[in-house]
């Protein structure tokens, strides 16, 4: 198999598995009941997945090891956003401040 065929088969396989899992949940519907403990555990899945995606992007934005310095705009913006969120608990202000700090910091570093 060539690389293109392998890649295509991998993508089709992942699509099929994703479709089957979602179809199974849709077809079974209310016939499957999760325990209270399982439901509580499933509540943490979105936060866990988001953290697993975001933290590596913040700490190692170029994928070449940790960049724990003031020259890392992702880290600076995330720190400001986390502090603002802890103080205000205002989501829109947190997102806006994080983006503004990120772009301003990145622009300042490029100048």
N, CA, C and O of each residue as an XYZ file, in Angstrom:
444
protein
N       0.830     -1.194      0.000
C       0.000      0.000      0.000
C       0.867      1.247      0.000
O       1.875      1.322      0.703
N       0.467      2.203     -0.782
C       1.214      3.458     -0.801
C       0.789      4.324      0.376
O      -0.182      4.020      1.069
N       1.522      5.396      0.590
C       1.225      6.311      1.698
C      -0.150      6.939      1.524
O      -0.876      7.113      2.503
N      -0.517      7.280      0.299
C      -1.819      7.884      0.044
C      -2.942      6.897      0.346
O      -3.955      7.281      0.930
N      -2.780      5.655     -0.034
C      -3.790      4.630      0.229
C      -3.914      4.386      1.730
O      -5.022      4.269      2.255
N      -2.779      4.309      2.417
C      -2.800      4.101      3.865
C      -3.502      5.257      4.570
O      -4.315      5.043      5.470
N      -3.188      6.469      4.160
C      -3.812      7.647      4.764
C      -5.315      7.643      4.501
O      -6.108      7.907      5.405
N      -5.701      7.346      3.273
C      -7.121      7.312      2.917
C      -7.852      6.241      3.712
O      -8.943      6.490      4.223
N      -7.273      5.066      3.823
C      -7.905      3.977      4.576
C      -8.009      4.328      6.059
O      -9.001      3.992      6.707
N      -7.000      4.996      6.596
C      -7.033      5.417      7.999
C      -8.159      6.412      8.242
O      -8.906      6.292      9.214
N      -8.274      7.390      7.357
C      -9.334      8.392      7.504
C     -10.705      7.749      7.368
O     -11.605      8.056      8.151
N     -10.885      6.873      6.404
C     -12.175      6.189      6.232
C     -12.498      5.302      7.434
O     -13.651      5.224      7.857
N     -11.492      4.639      7.981
C     -11.706      3.801      9.158
C     -12.123      4.624     10.371
O     -13.027      4.234     11.110
N     -11.461      5.765     10.576
C     -11.827      6.631     11.699
C     -13.236      7.187     11.511
O     -13.991      7.302     12.476
N     -13.591      7.533     10.273
C     -14.932      8.050      9.995
C     -15.979      6.973     10.267
O     -17.030      7.261     10.840
N     -15.703      5.750      9.865
C     -16.643      4.645     10.088
C     -16.835      4.373     11.579
O     -17.963      4.187     12.035
N     -15.747      4.350     12.334
C     -15.846      4.110     13.778
C     -16.616      5.232     14.450
O     -17.467      4.972     15.300
N     -16.332      6.481     14.082
C     -17.054      7.618     14.656
C     -18.533      7.523     14.345
O     -19.370      7.733     15.224
N     -18.863      7.208     13.097
C     -20.265      7.079     12.699
C     -20.946      5.959     13.473
O     -22.063      6.135     13.959
N     -20.291      4.813     13.593
C     -20.905      3.682     14.296
C     -21.150      3.991     15.775
O     -22.195      3.626     16.313
N     -20.217      4.647     16.425
C     -20.393      4.984     17.840
C     -21.577      5.928     18.001
O     -22.429      5.720     18.865
N     -21.630      6.956     17.178
C     -22.734      7.922     17.278
C     -24.063      7.277     16.897
O     -25.080      7.548     17.535
N     -24.075      6.427     15.869
C     -25.307      5.754     15.458
C     -25.792      4.804     16.550
O     -26.992      4.711     16.808
N     -24.868      4.107     17.183
C     -25.234      3.181     18.250
C     -25.903      3.910     19.413
O     -26.908      3.447     19.951
N     -25.342      5.045     19.792
C     -25.932      5.833     20.877
C     -27.314      6.336     20.468
O     -28.248      6.319     21.270
N     -27.444      6.785     19.218
C     -28.729      7.293     18.722
C     -29.771      6.173     18.647
O     -30.924      6.378     19.026
N     -29.379      5.005     18.165
C     -30.314      3.883     18.015
C     -30.754      3.347     19.374
O     -31.938      3.079     19.577
N     -29.826      3.191     20.297
C     -30.172      2.642     21.603
C     -30.925      3.649     22.471
O     -31.790      3.274     23.263
N     -30.594      4.901     22.318
C     -31.319      5.962     23.012
C     -31.459      5.745     24.501
O     -30.465      5.587     25.209
N     -32.697      5.737     24.980
C     -32.977      5.637     26.414
C     -32.860      4.216     26.956
O     -32.985      4.004     28.162
N     -32.625      3.251     26.089
C     -32.521      1.869     26.577
C     -31.227      1.624     27.348
O     -31.117      0.658     28.104
N     -30.270      2.489     27.155
C     -29.011      2.371     27.896
C     -29.020      3.428     28.992
O     -29.172      4.620     28.723
N     -28.855      2.975     30.225
C     -28.865      3.897     31.359
C     -27.493      3.860     32.039
O     -26.967      2.794     32.358
N     -26.940      5.030     32.248
C     -25.666      5.135     32.957
C     -25.928      5.366     34.431
O     -26.928      5.978     34.807
N     -25.028      4.875     35.257
C     -25.151      5.101     36.693
C     -24.890      6.574     36.997
O     -24.360      7.306     36.161
N     -25.264      6.993     38.187
C     -25.043      8.385     38.595
C     -23.550      8.714     38.614
O     -23.146      9.816     38.242
N     -22.747      7.763     39.044
C     -21.296      7.973     39.065
C     -20.722      8.141     37.665
O     -19.852      8.980     37.433
N     -21.220      7.334     36.738
C     -20.768      7.433     35.352
C     -21.193      8.765     34.743
O     -20.411      9.393     34.031
N     -22.404      9.197     35.010
C     -22.882     10.489     34.493
C     -22.040     11.635     35.047
O     -21.708     12.580     34.332
N     -21.700     11.536     36.333
C     -20.866     12.580     36.940
C     -19.481     12.583     36.305
O     -18.914     13.647     36.058
N     -18.937     11.409     36.040
C     -17.622     11.307     35.397
C     -17.670     11.855     33.973
O     -16.730     12.518     33.535
N     -18.743     11.589     33.257
C     -18.872     12.073     31.878
C     -18.997     13.591     31.809
O     -18.693     14.189     30.777
N     -19.435     14.214     32.885
C     -19.512     15.676     32.919
C     -18.135     16.323     32.775
O     -18.033     17.470     32.337
N     -17.075     15.595     33.139
C     -15.724     16.144     33.088
C     -15.043     15.940     31.734
O     -13.962     16.485     31.511
N     -15.636     15.182     30.840
C     -15.005     14.880     29.554
C     -14.719     16.136     28.727
O     -13.594     16.278     28.248
N     -15.670     17.054     28.533
C     -15.361     18.232     27.714
C     -14.208     19.069     28.277
O     -13.349     19.527     27.523
N     -14.187     19.264     29.577
C     -13.114     20.050     30.196
C     -11.774     19.341     30.017
O     -10.764     19.983     29.730
N     -11.766     18.049     30.182
C     -10.536     17.270     30.057
C      -9.997     17.309     28.632
O      -8.798     17.488     28.421
N     -10.881     17.141     27.662
C     -10.454     17.155     26.262
C      -9.936     18.540     25.879
O      -8.896     18.657     25.231
N     -10.652     19.578     26.274
C     -10.219     20.939     25.964
C      -8.862     21.237     26.595
O      -8.006     21.853     25.959
N      -8.661     20.811     27.825
C      -7.380     21.014     28.500
C      -6.258     20.273     27.777
O      -5.161     20.806     27.606
N      -6.539     19.050     27.360
C      -5.528     18.254     26.660
C      -5.136     18.877     25.325
O      -4.018     18.675     24.853
N      -6.038     19.626     24.720
C      -5.730     20.282     23.449
C      -4.998     21.599     23.681
O      -4.033     21.901     22.979
N      -5.442     22.376     24.648
C      -4.946     23.737     24.825
C      -3.590     23.811     25.535
O      -2.723     24.577     25.115
N      -3.395     23.042     26.582
C      -2.161     23.158     27.384
C      -0.894     22.923     26.552
O       0.042     23.714     26.671
N      -0.812     21.896     25.730
C       0.397     21.751     24.910
C       0.608     22.923     23.953
O       1.747     23.305     23.686
N      -0.482     23.495     23.436
C      -0.356     24.646     22.536
C       0.168     25.877     23.268
O       0.857     26.707     22.676
N      -0.153     25.994     24.539
C       0.304     27.141     25.328
C       1.761     26.970     25.752
O       2.563     27.893     25.613
N       2.094     25.808     26.259
C       3.427     25.585     26.822
C       4.492     25.284     25.782
O       5.672     25.550     26.009
N       4.091     24.736     24.648
C       5.046     24.396     23.597
C       4.450     24.755     22.241
O       4.111     23.865     21.461
N       4.319     26.052     21.951
C       3.615     26.464     20.744
C       4.277     26.040     19.434
O       3.602     25.939     18.410
N       5.570     25.793     19.451
C       6.254     25.384     18.231
C       6.582     23.891     18.223
O       7.198     23.394     17.281
N       6.172     23.181     19.271
C       6.374     21.743     19.335
C       7.816     21.310     19.548
O       8.169     20.166     19.264
N       8.645     22.209     20.042
C      10.062     21.868     20.232
C      10.469     22.035     21.684
O      11.520     22.613     21.962
N       9.678     21.551     22.604
C       9.989     21.675     24.023
C       9.260     22.843     24.648
O       8.631     23.652     23.965
N       9.360     22.911     25.968
C       8.662     23.958     26.707
C       9.236     25.336     26.402
O      10.449     25.507     26.275
N       8.344     26.311     26.289
C       8.754     27.706     26.103
C       8.150     28.508     27.246
O       7.131     29.180     27.083
N       8.787     28.429     28.392
C       8.298     29.109     29.589
C       9.021     30.443     29.770
O       9.822     30.608     30.690
N       8.730     31.381     28.887
C       9.362     32.693     28.981
C       8.362     33.777     28.593
O       7.279     33.486     28.085
N       8.737     35.023     28.838
C       7.876     36.146     28.497
C       7.779     36.332     26.984
O       6.945     37.106     26.515
N       8.614     35.639     26.214
C       8.577     35.737     24.763
C       7.570     34.776     24.137
O       7.483     34.688     22.912
N       6.826     34.070     24.943
C       5.787     33.151     24.470
C       4.423     33.854     24.603
O       3.862     33.889     25.699
N       3.883     34.410     23.514
C       2.629     35.156     23.621
C       1.445     34.297     24.057
O       0.526     34.799     24.704
N       1.453     33.012     23.713
C       0.371     32.130     24.145
C       0.357     31.999     25.661
O      -0.703     32.042     26.284
N       1.529     31.840     26.245
C       1.634     31.688     27.691
C       1.241     32.971     28.419
O       0.537     32.925     29.427
N       1.694     34.109     27.910
C       1.356     35.388     28.531
C      -0.147     35.636     28.466
O      -0.760     36.014     29.464
N      -0.741     35.425     27.293
C      -2.181     35.646     27.127
C      -3.001     34.674     27.975
O      -4.015     35.064     28.554
N      -2.574     33.421     28.053
C      -3.296     32.442     28.861
C      -3.211     32.783     30.344
O      -4.178     32.596     31.083
N      -2.066     33.279     30.776
C      -1.916     33.675     32.174
C      -2.831     34.847     32.510
O      -3.511     34.839     33.536
N      -2.842     35.855     31.641
C      -3.723     37.007     31.855
C      -5.180     36.561     31.855
O      -5.957     36.983     32.711
N      -5.557     35.707     30.898
C      -6.941     35.233     30.811
C      -7.332     34.424     32.051
O      -8.440     34.580     32.565
N      -6.444     33.572     32.527
C      -6.743     32.765     33.705
C      -6.921     33.643     34.946
O      -7.832     33.426     35.745
N      -6.048     34.630     35.098
C      -6.174     35.538     36.246
C      -7.459     36.360     36.162
O      -8.156     36.528     37.163
N      -7.769     36.870     34.978
C      -8.992     37.653     34.804
C     -10.230     36.799     35.070
O     -11.185     37.264     35.693
N     -10.215     35.570     34.606
C     -11.351     34.663     34.834
C     -11.508     34.364     36.321
O     -12.627     34.310     36.830
N     -10.400     34.173     37.011
C     -10.461     33.891     38.446
C     -11.040     35.063     39.226
O     -11.746     34.874     40.217
N     -10.735     36.277     38.770
C     -11.212     37.469     39.471
C     -12.646     37.821     39.100
O     -13.457     38.118     39.978
N     -12.969     37.792     37.795
C     -14.272     38.302     37.347
C     -15.319     37.232     37.060
O     -16.515     37.489     37.193
N     -14.889     36.040     36.669
C     -15.800     34.966     36.240
C     -16.666     35.390     35.048
O     -17.783     34.900     34.879
N     -16.146     36.297     34.232
C     -16.870     36.811     33.079
C     -16.237     36.220     31.817
O     -15.111     36.575     31.465
N     -16.952     35.322     31.135
C     -16.374     34.587     30.016
C     -16.000     35.475     28.840
O     -14.908     35.343     28.287
N     -16.890     36.373     28.454
C     -16.605     37.223     27.294
C     -15.407     38.133     27.552
O     -14.570     38.325     26.670
N     -15.325     38.687     28.747
C     -14.178     39.535     29.091
C     -12.882     38.719     29.082
O     -11.838     39.210     28.652
N     -12.955     37.491     29.551
C     -11.778     36.629     29.579
C     -11.297     36.318     28.167
O     -10.105     36.421     27.877
N     -12.212     35.942     27.300
C     -11.846     35.622     25.915
C     -11.293     36.856     25.209
O     -10.261     36.790     24.541
N     -11.984     37.973     25.362
C     -11.557     39.208     24.711
C     -10.183     39.645     25.198
O      -9.312     39.972     24.392
N      -9.988     39.651     26.497
C      -8.696     40.061     27.057
C      -7.581     39.114     26.606
O      -6.485     39.561     26.269
N      -7.855     37.829     26.598
C      -6.851     36.860     26.154
C      -6.433     37.099     24.712
O      -5.243     37.069     24.395
N      -7.408     37.337     23.833
C      -7.087     37.594     22.431
C      -6.338     38.904     22.242
O      -5.371     38.969     21.484
N      -6.786     39.949     22.935
C      -6.123     41.250     22.817
C      -4.677     41.156     23.307
O      -3.762     41.642     22.642
N      -4.471     40.535     24.461
C      -3.111     40.398     24.995
C      -2.256     39.561     24.045
O      -1.103     39.907     23.786
N      -2.803     38.473     23.529
C      -2.037     37.616     22.622
C      -1.577     38.389     21.387
O      -0.392     38.384     21.056
N      -2.522     39.060     20.700
C      -2.158     39.744     19.468
C      -1.248     40.943     19.719
O      -0.314     41.180     18.953
N      -1.508     41.695     20.775
C      -0.638     42.833     21.104
C       0.766     42.362     21.483
O       1.757     42.960     21.063
N       0.852     41.295     22.274
C       2.145     40.775     22.708
C       2.920     40.240     21.500
O       4.123     40.468     21.374
N       2.230     39.539     20.631
C       2.889     38.999     19.445
C       3.350     40.127     18.529
O       4.445     40.060     17.970
N       2.533     41.155     18.371
C       2.922     42.306     17.562
C       4.136     43.009     18.169
O       5.059     43.392     17.451
N       4.131     43.177     19.490
C       5.252     43.841     20.162
C       6.546     43.046     20.009
O       7.622     43.628     19.872
N       6.443     41.734     20.031
C       7.649     40.911     19.872
C       8.200     40.987     18.449
O       9.410     40.888     18.244
N       7.325     41.160     17.481
C       7.746     41.226     16.085
C       8.345     42.580     15.731
O       9.092     42.689     14.758
N       8.032     43.599     16.497
C       8.525     44.953     16.203
C       9.958     45.128     16.610
O      10.524     46.207     16.431
